[in-house]
Every structure is written in structure tokens, then in C-alpha cells.
């Protein structure tokens, strides 16, 4: 003999399940604008981030502070799409989340395109302190260039030439960045000024190409900015 299920109980259970499914977690979320300093780039509003609604503004700001976001230079000023900048959220003003510079790096495609067979890759790492009391680690890179007069397949630089070029890279970074503000440094990087100077100075020793500030790392910043 077949036993019939309690249809009323099944109906109630299905109703509860449907009610649970109808709940959208995003209704409890709030959206905030991600902004970068207007003194650095033309575009300041670069995106949004979300957070579950909090009981007070102080809790909201505490939970949003420290979030890191990455933006391509092409989105910030329309050129230099091979660079990406990092910003860390430090302050909430209304719905705008203020971001401060937290580093720079070349895109993966660009980094891979720099290295070439039969050429010498020269890298240099320098530490500078800005006028804002921010300590930065600057990574620079350069590649030897084959001149038209060379008949050989390769264009390797001698170890003594590599040392001289690396010293020139250190000197350019120190002259252009040390003691400057973070805003000025970012503008110089974005405009290729430092890259061109490295190529110009290094080429006096050996022909160079693909000269870039490949990475900028923030080592230390003032407590008021954290």
C-alpha cells in the first residue's frame, strides 16, 4: 500500500526555499567611488568598490582603508598602456574613496617583450626618498642595441661597460627622483622622461634600447598617509 506524502508540509518547505532564493546579497551592499589624485593624472574617478552596509561611517571607513586597486596608465591619461599603477585607499570622503600612489609596474607583455636573444640585459635597483618623506625602490632596465656597423649576430656589452651603464642608470634615478615629490616622480615616469634620459646617458657608453623604469615599490610612507 502506497503512503501519501504530506502535501501541505512540502508546499510550505518549497515556499521557504523560494523565499531564500529571492534574497539578493547585493541589496546589502553599498558602492563607493575609487579616486586617484588629480595632481597626477587627468582622470580621477577610475572605478568602484563595494562593501556590506555598516552601522556607522567610522566602521565603513576602517573597513575600506587599506584596499589596493590597480589602474592602467591608458585609462588615466590615454597613453602608456604598458604601465599599471597601484593605489591604496586611505580616506573616505562622502562616497569617494581617496587613493594614494602605492607602486608601478610594467605589464607582463611589456616585460617579456624587453628581453631579447643575443643582447645584454642590464638591470639596476635604487632607493630614493621623496620630499614627502616616502621611501621608494626604483627598478630600471636597459637592453643593448645592435648598431648598423656591427656584422656579428650578437651585441653583447663587456662587463666593464655594463658597470658603467648601471652607474649611469643610478645617477639618472638619483638626479630625477631623489628629493622630488611623489607627484613629480609619477609624472616623470608617465611622460617617459627618465626612460629617455637613461637611454641618452647609457648610449654614450654602448648603444641602448628598451630603457624603462620597470617597477616602483613603496617601502615606507609617513604614518598620516597610512
N, C-alpha and C positions, 0 to 999 in steps of 0.2 A: 504494500500500500504506500502510495506517494505522500510525502509530508509537504504541505504548502508553507512557503516562507512568509514571514510577517511583512506584508507589503507596506504597511504604514511605517514600520521601522526603517525599511530600505529607502522609502521615499524621503524620510527625514534626514537620513545619512547622506543621501545624494544631494539634498538641498544645502546641507552644511558644507559639503565638499565644493559645490559650485560657488558658494559664498566666499570660501577661502581662495578659490582660484581667481575670483573677481578682484581681489585686493591687489593693487599695483604698488610695489615698494617705492617707485619713483615719486609717488604722491607725498611721501615723507621727506623728499629731498629738496634742497634749495640750490640754486645756481649762482655762482659768483664769477665775475669777470677777471681774467688774468691780464695784468698790465705790466709793461716794461717802461723804464724811464724815458720820457720824451726828449731828454737831453742827448740820448744815444742814437735813437732811430726815429724815422718818420712815423711809422706805425706803432701805436702804443697798446691798443687793445688786440691781443693775439689769440684769445680763446676763452674757454670757460672751464670751470671745475665744479663738482657737486659735493654736497655734504648733507647728511641727515640733519633735519631741523633740531636745533639745540634750544635749551631753556633761556639762556642769556647770551648777550653779544660777546661777553668775555670768554665764555666757553667756546663759542663759534670761532673766535679769532685764534684761540690757543690750539684748536684742532686743525686750523688751516695753515698756521705758521709752520714753516719748515718744508712745505710741499715744494718739490722741484719740477719745473717744466722746461721743455726743450723747444726751441724755435729755429727754423731755418732762416738764414740771412735774406733769402729771396722773399720771404713773407714780411720781413721787417723793412726792407728798403728796395726791393725789386731786382737786386743783383747779388752776385756772390753766393749762388745757391749751393756751393760746395762747403760752406761753413754752417755749423749749427751751434747755437749759443744756449747755455743753461742759465736759468734764473731760479732763485729760491724766494719763496713768499715770506715776507717779513712783517707786513702790516695790512690790516683790513680797514678800508675807508668806505663806509656805506656798503655797496655791493662790489666795490673794486678791490681786488687783492693785489697789493703792490709787490712787484718782484725786483730783486737786485741781482746784478751780474754774479754768476757763480761758476763761470768757466766757458771755454770754447774748444771746439774740436772740428777737424775736417771730417767730411762724410767718409764712410767706408770705401765707396767707389773712388773718391779722390785720392785717398791714402794708397790704395792699391795701384792707381794709375801713375803715382810718382816714381815708384821703383822700376828701374829698367835694367835689362841684361846688358853686360859689357860696360856698365857705367859705375862710378863710385858714388855711394850714398853717404852723405855727411850729415850728422845729427849733432845738435848742441842743446844743452839744458841750462837755463839761467834762472836765478831767483832775483826778483826785484821787489822793492817796497814803494808803494804809491804815496802820493801826498795825502790820500785819505787814510793812511796807515793800514792798507790792505796788502798782505804779502802774497805775491803771485809767483808761480813757477811757469816759466815760458819754455816751450819746446819748439825748436826751429829745425828745419830740414832743407837740404840743398842737394842737387844731383849734378854731376859733371856733364858737360856738353861737348859733343864731337864737333870740332871745327872743320871747315871745308878743306883745310890744308892737310889734315890727317888722312893717311892711306890705310892705317891699321883698322881692324874690326872693332877694337875696344878703345875706350878713352878713360883709362884709369889714372887717377891722380896719385902722386907719390905721397908717402906718409908725412913727409915734411910739409907738402902743400896742403894736405888735409888739416894739419895742425894750424897752419896759418889761416886757412879759410874758417876753421872753427873759432879761432881768436877774433877774426873779423865779425863773425856772427855774434859773439859775446859782446863786442864793442858796440855794434849797431843796436842790440837789445838794450844795453845799458844807457846809451845816448838817447834813444827814442822813448824808453819806458820808465826807467828809474826816476822816481821823484815826480812823475806825472800823475794826474788823477785817473781813476778807473775809466771815466767817460772819455777822456782824451786817448787813452790806450785802446779802448774798444773802437773808437773812430779811426785810429791809425791802422788797426788790423783790418777793419771793414773796407778801407779805401786802398788796400794793398801797398801802402806806403813803406811799411817795414820790409815786406817781401821784395819790393823793388830795390831798396837800399842794400839788402843782403846780396842780391844778385849783382848789383853795381860794384860793391866793395870786394866781394869774393871773386868776381870775374877778372879783377886786376891780377889775381894770383893764378887762376885757372878758369877757363870758360865754364859758366854755370847755367843751369835751367831748373825749373820746378823748385824755386825757392819760396818757402812758406813758413808762417808761424803755424805749426801743425796742431798745437794744443796749448791751452792756458788752464792752469789749475789754481784754484784759490786755496792757499794754505792756511791763512789766518785773516780774520777781519775783526774790526772793533766790536765790542760787546753790544753797543747800541744798535748795530746793524743786524745782529743775530736774532 
